[in-house]
């Protein structure tokens, strides 16, 4: 992935020096999940990472992630701090975020709207958010209440070593997926889905969650499509890295990896094949309209 030397975003906040509050452990994790409206991403590896770290059945964690709740009050934070200039991984994240800003600003402008850029927060262990206590075990996530993406960069080591999804473009895909949730929030899609889920049965709510997550995957593909057209971002093997990551984080792959039977009715993010298909749909077409996962009968 050709990223070095490209513009870095000013919307990165570094809390890794202990600026966020503690509250780790099982109580903090459950409090964060049940007390907020986190739209998971690392939704991605939440099931496995949480299970490994806390000894909880991954399916239980996936179930908790489906819960609805009102955003908690925003927690007071120290003044936002920029990452060190010599931090290569922070520089990579800042550059990917900047590229999503450029793409979505242009896409929104062509649609007659202004794109509101999200903040990206780097943290370690735990940090307060407007959606409850954020935990590293949750994987990267987006909080719609404060319009921020949260990531513990240690997640990338988990992505590579435990889940078998290495590569810088796989890492970029994770950020682009979370930014995809921000786009859904700006378009009012997230709110409509949450309202529909509150009136639905558990099975119906799970289906809505899957469609929301697959659309975020598609939006990640839309970003890659336009970024490559404008800046020739992609190198040989990059698409394969993203497709491999999508495969490793499918609900069926996570359930098999945790030693459980595959239960499609419990899916909240989509199967490996579905996640690959929708990322590729966005990548090939580059169209927001083409990412309508809510109208199609076949996911």
C-alpha positions in Angstrom: 0.0 0.0 0.0 1.5 3.3 -1.1 0.9 5.6 1.9 4.3 7.1 3.0 4.6 10.7 2.2 0.9 11.3 1.9 -1.1 13.8 4.0 -1.7 13.0 7.6 -4.9 13.9 9.4 -5.1 16.5 12.2 -8.0 14.7 13.7 -6.0 12.1 15.7 -6.0 12.2 19.5 -3.3 10.3 21.4 -4.4 9.1 24.8 -1.8 6.3 25.1 0.2 8.1 27.9 -2.6 7.3 30.4 -4.9 10.2 29.6 -7.9 7.9 29.6 -9.3 6.5 32.8 -8.9 2.9 33.8 -11.7 0.6 34.6 -10.3 -2.5 33.0 -11.4 -6.1 33.7 -14.7 -7.8 33.3 -16.7 -5.1 35.1 -15.4 -2.4 32.9 -15.9 -4.3 29.7 -19.5 -5.3 30.5 -20.2 -1.7 31.8 -18.9 -0.3 28.5 -20.9 -2.7 26.3 -24.2 -2.5 28.2 -24.0 1.2 29.0 -23.4 2.5 25.5 -24.2 2.1 21.9 -20.8 1.0 20.5 -21.0 -0.1 16.9 -18.3 -2.6 16.8 -15.7 -3.1 14.4 -13.0 -4.9 15.3 -16.5 -6.1 15.5 -14.1 -7.7 13.8 -12.4 -9.7 16.5 -14.3 -8.8 19.6 -15.6 -12.3 20.0 -12.3 -13.9 20.0 -10.2 -11.2 21.7 -12.7 -10.8 24.5 -13.0 -14.5 24.9 -9.3 -15.0 25.1 -8.7 -12.1 27.5 -11.6 -12.7 29.8 -12.6 -16.3 29.5 -16.0 -15.4 28.2 -17.9 -17.4 25.6 -17.3 -15.4 22.4 -21.0 -15.9 21.5 -22.0 -14.3 24.7 -19.9 -11.2 23.8 -21.4 -11.1 20.4 -24.8 -11.2 22.1 -23.9 -8.3 24.3 -22.8 -6.3 21.3 -26.3 -6.5 20.0 -27.7 -4.7 23.0 -29.3 -1.2 22.8 -28.7 1.5 25.2 -28.6 5.3 25.6 -25.3 7.0 25.3 -23.7 7.8 28.6 -22.6 11.3 29.6 -19.4 12.5 28.0 -16.4 12.1 30.3 -14.0 15.1 30.9 -10.8 14.6 29.0 -7.4 16.3 29.1 -6.7 18.5 26.1 -6.3 16.5 22.9 -2.7 15.5 22.2 -1.1 14.6 18.8 0.9 11.4 18.4 4.7 11.8 18.3 6.1 12.6 14.9 8.4 9.6 14.9 5.7 7.0 15.7 5.5 5.1 12.5 2.2 3.2 13.3 0.5 6.3 14.4 1.7 8.0 11.2 0.2 5.2 9.2 -3.2 5.5 11.0 -3.2 9.3 10.6 -2.4 8.9 6.9 -5.2 6.4 6.3 -7.6 8.6 8.2 -6.6 11.5 6.0 -7.3 9.5 2.9 -10.7 8.6 4.1 -11.4 12.3 4.8 -10.4 13.2 1.2 -12.5 10.5 -0.4 -15.6 11.0 1.7 -15.4 14.8 1.5 -15.5 14.5 -2.3 -18.2 11.9 -2.3 -20.4 14.0 0.0 -19.7 17.2 -2.0 -20.8 15.5 -5.2 -24.0 14.5 -3.4 -24.6 18.1 -2.3 -23.6 17.7 1.4 -20.8 18.5 3.7 -18.7 15.7 5.2 -18.1 16.0 9.0 -14.7 14.4 9.7 -14.6 12.0 12.6 -11.9 12.0 15.3 -9.7 9.0 15.8 -8.5 8.2 19.3 -5.4 6.1 20.1 -5.6 4.5 23.5 -4.2 1.6 25.5 -6.2 -0.7 27.7 -9.3 1.4 28.4 -10.6 4.9 27.8 -13.9 6.7 28.5 -16.1 7.4 25.5 -19.6 9.0 25.1 -20.8 5.4 24.5 -19.4 4.0 27.8 -16.1 2.6 28.8 -14.0 1.6 25.8 -11.8 -1.5 26.2 -8.9 -2.9 24.1 -10.7 -6.3 24.2 -13.5 -4.8 22.1 -11.3 -4.3 19.2 -11.5 -1.0 17.2 -14.9 0.6 17.4 -16.9 3.7 16.4 -19.0 5.7 18.9 -21.8 7.6 17.2 -22.5 9.7 20.3 -19.1 11.5 20.0 -18.4 10.7 16.4 -15.0 9.2 17.2 -13.2 6.0 16.1 -11.3 4.3 18.9 -8.3 1.9 18.4 -5.7 0.3 20.6 -2.8 -0.2 18.1 -2.0 -3.5 19.8 -5.0 -4.8 17.9 -3.0 -5.0 14.8 -0.7 -7.6 16.3 -3.7 -9.6 17.2 -5.0 -9.2 13.7 -1.7 -10.6 12.3 -0.7 -13.2 14.8 -3.9 -14.6 16.2 -6.3 -14.1 13.3 -3.8 -14.6 10.5 -4.6 -11.4 8.7 -1.3 -9.5 8.1 -0.5 -6.6 5.8 -0.8 -2.8 5.9 -3.9 -2.8 3.7 -5.7 -5.2 6.0 -4.9 -2.6 8.7 -6.3 0.2 6.6 -9.4 -1.8 5.9 -10.1 -1.9 9.6 -10.0 1.9 9.9 -12.0 2.3 6.7 -14.7 0.0 8.1 -15.0 2.1 11.2 -15.1 5.3 9.2 -17.9 3.5 7.2 -19.9 3.4 10.4 -19.3 7.2 10.7 -20.7 7.7 7.2 -23.8 5.6 8.2 -24.2 7.8 11.2 -24.0 11.0 9.1 -26.5 9.6 6.6 -29.0 8.7 9.4 -28.8 5.0 8.6 -27.5 4.0 12.1 -30.3 5.8 13.9 -33.0 4.1 11.7 -31.4 0.7 12.2 -31.3 1.2 16.0 -34.9 2.2 16.0 -35.9 -0.8 14.0 -33.8 -3.1 16.2 -35.6 -1.9 19.3 -38.9 -3.1 17.9 -37.6 -6.4 16.5 -37.1 -9.9 17.8 -33.6 -11.0 18.6 -33.3 -12.9 15.3 -34.6 -9.9 13.3 -32.3 -7.5 15.2 -29.3 -9.7 14.4 -30.2 -9.6 10.7 -30.3 -5.8 10.8 -27.0 -5.7 12.6 -25.5 -7.9 9.8 -26.8 -5.6 7.1 -25.4 -2.6 8.9 -22.0 -4.2 9.3 -21.9 -5.4 5.7 -22.7 -1.9 4.5 -19.7 -0.6 6.5 -17.6 -3.2 4.7 -19.0 -2.0 1.4 -18.2 1.6 2.3 -14.6 0.6 3.1 -14.5 -0.7 -0.4 -15.9 2.5 -1.8 -13.0 4.4 0.0 -10.4 2.0 -1.5 -12.0 2.4 -5.0 -11.8 6.2 -5.0 -8.4 6.4 -3.2 -6.8 4.1 -5.7 -8.3 6.0 -8.7 -7.1 9.4 -7.3 -3.7 8.3 -5.8 -2.9 4.8 -7.1 -2.9 3.7 -3.5 -3.0 -0.1 -4.1 0.0 -2.3 -4.7 0.1 -6.0 -5.7 -1.4 -8.1 -3.0 -3.3 -5.3 -1.2 -6.8 -6.4 -2.2 -5.9 -10.0 -1.2 -4.9 -8.7 2.2 -8.2 -7.0 2.7 -10.2 -10.0 1.4 -8.2 -12.3 3.8 -9.0 -10.0 6.7 -12.7 -10.0 5.8 -12.6 -13.8 5.7 -10.9 -14.1 9.1 -13.4 -11.9 10.8 -16.6 -13.4 9.5 -19.0 -14.6 12.2 -18.7 -18.2 10.9 -14.9 -18.1 11.0 -15.0 -16.6 14.5 -17.4 -19.2 15.8 -15.4 -22.0 14.3 -12.2 -20.5 15.7 -13.7 -20.4 19.2 -14.6 -24.1 19.0 -18.3 -23.7 18.6 -20.7 -24.8 15.9 -21.7 -22.2 13.3 -25.1 -20.7 14.1 -26.2 -18.4 11.3 -29.1 -17.1 13.4 -26.7 -15.6 15.9 -24.6 -13.7 13.3 -24.3 -10.0 13.9 -21.6 -9.1 11.3 -22.0 -11.5 8.5 -20.2 -14.6 7.2 -16.7 -14.5 5.7 -18.2 -14.8 2.2 -20.6 -12.0 2.8 -18.0 -9.6 4.2 -15.7 -10.3 1.3 -18.6 -9.9 -1.2 -19.7 -6.5 0.1 -16.2 -5.1 0.4 -15.5 -6.2 -3.2 -18.9 -4.6 -4.2 -17.7 -1.2 -2.9 -14.2 -1.7 -4.3 -15.4 -2.5 -7.8 -18.3 -0.1 -8.1 -17.2 2.8 -5.9 -20.9 3.7 -5.4 -22.6 4.5 -2.1 -25.9 3.6 -3.8 -24.5 0.2 -4.7 -23.9 -0.5 -1.0 -27.6 -0.8 -0.2 -27.5 -3.9 1.9 -31.0 -3.2 3.3 -33.0 -3.6 0.1 -31.3 -6.7 -1.3 -32.7 -10.2 -0.6 -29.4 -11.9 -1.0 -26.5 -10.8 1.2 
